[in-house]
Amino acid sequence: MTNFIRLLVLSPLLFVFFSYASINPTPLKYNVSASGSHYPYYTNDPEKPGILPEIIEKVLDDANIAASHIDLPTKRITKYLQDEIIDFDVISLEWLSKSERNDPRYVFSEPLIYATEMIVTLPKNAQHWQSADSLKGKNIGTVLGYYYFNDNTFERVDFPSEKELMTALSRNRVEAALVGKLTALYWAKQLGINIAFGAQHSHGFLRIRLLSKHKELLPQINLAIKNLHAQGYIKTIEDKYMSNIPTQN
């Protein structure tokens, strides 16, 4: 076979290879596992990993971006992006202070899904926590390593995960905790805890927060997110995990 004929045979294969090659030569690193018990966003179950792993994997695939999820301990979660150990995470702007939202080191994607964070307490204490101002100066249950935009106004009492935080709440180790509404409802059901909600602490969209040095990838990421919303894919993934969460506590 002549070199010319070999080239003709190989050309379609080369075209296919380069068509599927990612637009970034070096794979991005990311982490969305949070505490490991952040249901429904992350479940620590390989068969049904949670809303965020499924959505992020699909976004990256559709955007033709190579990336890998890496496991990291939650206690240093606020430092991973700053130290460029990872290239992106997923966060709500509502969890960040104004200066953090405007930090030039990062760019933010189009919205993924809503997340609502509540003051969670026991029914007997609910009347004391119906205002966001009730947090000021108090000991408040939180998850180690998580962002809380106003945690300089209260005393954090950190626990390793939402599951352990909800258990501590049920045992009166803290009177109030800051927990995502869906996550609190899920763990209350799983642990057999009767909870009540106080005031809303934050409400907004989760977004990909990407290091600015990769900002050229953002248009592809945003296009993939918009298309997945339009196709109903993101809503389908959300619905997949809702069956284990009661509609009210």
N, C-alpha and C positions, 0 to 999 in steps of 0.2 A: 504494500500500500504506500503510495507516495505521500510526502509530507502535506501536499495540497489536499489530498483526499482525507488524510487524518484530521486536518483542520476543519474540513467540512463536517465530519462526523462529530468532532468534539465541540464545535461551536454552539449547537443547541444546548448541550450540557453546561457549557460555560455561561451561557445566557441565563439558564435556570438558576445556577449557583449565585450569580451576581444579583439576580432579581430578588433572591431571598436573603442576601447579605444585609446585616443591620446597618443603619445609617451612622452608628457610632462604633468605631473600631475597638474601643475599650469598653467592656460591659460596665454599666452602672451598678453600684451596690446600694441596697436599701433595706429598711426594716420597718415592718408594720405590725409586729407581734405584740407591742406594748407589754402588758404584764403577763400575757399568756392566758388570762381569763377575762378578756374584754369582749364577751359575747354581746351582740352578734357580729361585732366588727372583726374579731379574731378569736378562734376557738381552741387552738392547739390540737385540732383533730385533722390529720392529713386527708381523711376521706371527705370532710366537710369543713374546710379551714376557716370560713368566715367571709363576710361581705368584702372586706378590704383585700385580702389575698386574691379572691376571685376577680374582682374588678380591676385591680392593679395589673395582674397578669394579663388580662384581656386588653387593657389600654396599651401596655407595652408591646404586646404582640401586634395589635392593629397599627401602632405607630412605627413598627419595625425597629424597635429599640432593644438592644441586648442588655439584659440586666440580671442580677441574681440577688435573692433574698439571703441575708446573713443574720444569724442568731446572735443577739447581743443582750447583756444583762440590762434590765430596765433601770437600775439605779443610776446609770449615767446617761439616760436617754436624751437629756437636754444638751449633752456635750457632743454627741456623735456627729451631728451635722457641722457644728462649729469647728470640730477638729478634722473634718473631711474624712472621717472613718467610713461614712456613708455619703452617697451623692444626693439622696432625697429621702424624705419621710412624708407622712400624711398628717395634716394638722388643721385645726380650725383657726381662722384669724381671730375669732372671739376669745381664744385662749391666750392670746398674746397681748402684751402692752403695745401702745402706739409706736414706740421706738422699735420694738421687735418686728412689727408689721412693715415698717419702712426700712428695715435693714437692707442695705444694698448688696449684701452677700447672697441674698436669696431672691428667687422669683417664684410666683405662685400660679398654679394652673387654674383652669376653669373649675367650677364646682363639681364635686362628685356626688355626695349625699349629705343630707341634713344630720346634725348631731345636737341633741339638747342635753344640757347638764343641769342637774337639780341639787338643791339642798335636800338630803334624805335623812329622815329621822324615824323614830318610833311614834305611833299614833298618840301616845300620852304626852309627847313633847311637841307635837306639830304646831301648836298655837304660838310657840316661841320663835319659830323660824320662818315666818311668812313675809319677811322683808330681807332683801340682800344686805341691808345694814346690820342685821342681827349677827353676821359673821364677825364683825369688828371686835378684835381683842379676845376672841374665843378660841378654845382648842377645837380644831376641825379635822375630821378624818380625811386623809388624802392618800393617793397612791404614790409610792416612792418613785421619783424621777419624772413625774408628770408636770406639765405646765399648768399654772393657775394664774391668770392675769393679775389678780389682786392679792396674791398670797403674802404680800408685805403688810396686809391689814389684819391678818389673823395668825394664830399659831398652828402650823402644820403638825399633824400627828400622822406620820407616814406608815403605811402598811404595804407589804410586797405586792398585793394584787387586789382587784375589786372583790373577789371572793372572800379574802381575809378581812378586808375592810367591812364588808357587810356582816360578817360573823362578829367582828368587834362591836359593831353597832348594836347587834342583837344582845350582846353581853354587857352593854352599857359602859364599854371602855371609852367610847366617845358618844356624845349626845347627838351630834350631827356630822354628816359626811357629804363630800362633793362627789357625785357619781353620775355618769350618763344615765338618762331616764330609762332607756331600754335595758341597759346592763343591770341597773338596780332592780327592775321588774323581773328580769330573768333569774338573778341570784336569790331574790326574795322567794321566788317560786321553788327553786332548786333546794334551798336551805330551810324552807318552811318558816320564813320570817314574815311577820305582819309589819309592813312599813307604811309611812306616810310621806308625802312630799311637802316641802316648804317652798320657798321662793325659787324661781328659775335663776340659775347662776350664769349660764351662757347658752346661746342658741345661734347656730350658723352652719354654713357648709364646711365639710371636710374638703381639703384641697391637697394636691401634691405641692410640697415645698422643695424646690430644686436649687442646688447651688448655682449661682449666677454664671459660673464658668461653663455651665452646660446650657445656657439660655437659648442657644440655637436649636435645641431639641424641643423647646416649649411649643412652637406652632404645631408640630406633629402630635404632641401629647394632647393639646387642646382640641385639635381636629378629631382625634380618636374619641375623646370624652364626649364631644358634641354628637358624634355619630352614634355612640352607644346609648346616649340618652334618647336620641330620635328613634332608634331601633327598639327601644323598650328593654334593652339588655340589663341596664343597671337596676331598673325597677323589678325585673324578674329575679335578679340575684337578691335584692332586699327582701322580696316576698318569700324567698326560699327559706329564710332564717326566722321569719316572724311567727311561725306556728308554735315555737317553744316559748314565746313571750306573751304573758297575759295582757289584755288590752287595758286593764286597770288593776291596781293593787288592792 
